Amino acid sequence: MSARDLAALVVEGLHLEDVNPDEVDLLAPLFGGGLDLDSLDMLEISLIIQQRYGVKLKADDPDNETIFASLQSLAEHIGKTLAAQR
């Protein structure tokens, strides 16, 4: 799971028209900085990831702050989850 591919998926899925996915800082915070997303965006990202990769991200997961810290951390979580499902 590439964080850069995830950036493209998020930019497309959230219709971030003024954002070039190739220029997104993969380590920047998703919320309150970086892409400056909000909780509704988090839900939309979760739905996009579930549809694309079959990975469920639960709203009550105690690790969500770490998982959604950046695109890099989110990509790593998806990759680990997919590897564990094999």
Secondary structure as UniProt FT lines:
FT   HELIX           3..13
FT   TURN            14..15
FT   TURN            17..18
FT   HELIX           21..23
FT   TURN            26..27
FT   TURN            34..35
FT   HELIX           39..53
FT   TURN            59..60
FT   TURN            62..63
FT   HELIX           64..67
FT   HELIX           71..85
//
